[in-house]
Amino acid sequence: MAEEKAKRFTEDSHDVSAVAYLANYGAHRVGISKDESCDYYTRWAKSGGYEKDLAIGRYNGPVFAAQAVAEFFPRGRNLVRILDVAAGTGFVGEQLKQLDFTNVDALEPSEGMVAVARKKNVYKNVYLDFLNGTKLTIPDGSYDCCVIAGGMGEGHIPCSGLRELIRITKQGGLVCIVMREEYLQYVEEYKDRLEPLLQKWEADGLWKLVSREIVKKYSFDNNGVVFKYSVC
Ligand SMILES: C[S@@+](CC[C@H](N)C(=O)[O-])C[C@H]1O[C@@H](n2cnc3c(N)ncnc32)[C@H](O)[C@@H]1O
């Protein structure tokens, strides 16, 4: 379905958005491995293409993510310790900075994406790593907030990776996941698994749902979904 949709989109439109849509699909093609996707992002970032193709307007995930975090932390934002997971070139960090969040770290596996992000000076610490189900070097309860925008998708963060965010977030802190809504249905890793798992963790008393919101024009014309969970 993802492949058909990318093809349809590029046949129907002839502007720069079509080129950008196809470039984005390259990082999410069905069957892509995590290493292939990571290398793709590095090449995309080094060419300067990522920031042009997924500029705000075409891809609004970073704006939705920062707004969601800001709603949860209305005051004392300079003290809120945040981990931007799958931080890419730092779009979320930039949006957070505009909303007065200045205590932000990044986790990102692609060295090309990280190289761009570092230049922006929006992150204190940068972890060059995957979130993939193995234990991170970050101690328990380190962050007030973990946020992901755009890090979910084919060959991206697996369901098992999210459990680690509960471990490294403080009690009462926020885990915010912003992703394309349709991935819940057609990414094999997430279909009939991701939401049931998030709900199971709530039933197990690990976290509590704050809100689940559908947003329009998350990326291109696709809806996004913004999950906010408060860690117990
Ligand atoms: C569409 S980009 C989003 C980047 C950034 N958050 C933004 O909103 O611009 C997806 C990012 O997820 C990263 N990524 C993919 N798989 C990952 C994983 N398992 N753990 C952490 N990051 C991952 C990629 O390297 C890439 O930088």
The ligand as an SDF file (V2000), in Angstrom:
LIG
                    3D

 27 29  0  0  0  0  0  0  0  0999 V2000
   11.6460   11.3610    9.3520 C   0  0  0  0  0  0  0  0  0  0  0  0
   13.1030   11.4920   10.3160 S   0  0  0  0  0  0  0  0  0  0  0  0
   12.5370   12.5170   11.6610 C   0  0  0  0  0  0  0  0  0  0  0  0
   13.6580   13.3020   12.2680 C   0  0  0  0  0  0  0  0  0  0  0  0
   13.2250   14.3850   13.2390 C   0  0  0  0  0  0  0  0  0  0  0  0
   12.5980   13.8480   14.4130 N   0  0  0  0  0  0  0  0  0  0  0  0
   12.3020   15.3510   12.5580 C   0  0  0  0  0  0  0  0  0  0  0  0
   11.1320   15.4340   12.9880 O   0  0  0  0  0  0  0  0  0  0  0  0
   12.7320   16.0070   11.5990 O   0  0  0  0  0  0  0  0  0  0  0  0
   13.2280    9.9080   11.0860 C   0  0  0  0  0  0  0  0  0  0  0  0
   14.4760    9.7420   11.9230 C   0  0  0  0  0  0  0  0  0  0  0  0
   14.3560    8.5350   12.6890 O   0  0  0  0  0  0  0  0  0  0  0  0
   15.6400    7.9950   12.8300 C   0  0  0  0  0  0  0  0  0  0  0  0
   15.4950    6.5870   13.2200 N   0  0  0  0  0  0  0  0  0  0  0  0
   15.1390    5.5450   12.4330 C   0  0  0  0  0  0  0  0  0  0  0  0
   15.1300    4.4150   13.1420 N   0  0  0  0  0  0  0  0  0  0  0  0
   15.4540    4.7360   14.4080 C   0  0  0  0  0  0  0  0  0  0  0  0
   15.6060    3.9900   15.6110 C   0  0  0  0  0  0  0  0  0  0  0  0
   15.3990    2.6680   15.6590 N   0  0  0  0  0  0  0  0  0  0  0  0
   15.9670    4.6520   16.7310 N   0  0  0  0  0  0  0  0  0  0  0  0
   16.1530    6.0060   16.7140 C   0  0  0  0  0  0  0  0  0  0  0  0
   16.0370    6.7450   15.6020 N   0  0  0  0  0  0  0  0  0  0  0  0
   15.6800    6.1310   14.4620 C   0  0  0  0  0  0  0  0  0  0  0  0
   16.2610    8.2050   11.4600 C   0  0  0  0  0  0  0  0  0  0  0  0
   17.6600    8.0640   11.4590 O   0  0  0  0  0  0  0  0  0  0  0  0
   15.7680    9.6010   11.1200 C   0  0  0  0  0  0  0  0  0  0  0  0
   16.6760   10.5850   11.4980 O   0  0  0  0  0  0  0  0  0  0  0  0
  1  2  1  0
  2  3  1  0
  2 10  1  0
  3  4  1  0
  4  5  1  0
  5  6  1  0
  5  7  1  0
  7  8  2  0
  7  9  1  0
 10 11  1  0
 11 12  1  0
 11 26  1  0
 12 13  1  0
 13 14  1  0
 13 24  1  0
 14 15  1  0
 14 23  1  0
 15 16  2  0
 16 17  1  0
 17 18  1  0
 17 23  2  0
 18 19  1  0
 18 20  2  0
 20 21  1  0
 21 22  2  0
 22 23  1  0
 24 25  1  0
 24 26  1  0
 26 27  1  0
M  CHG  2   2   1   9  -1
M  END
$$$$
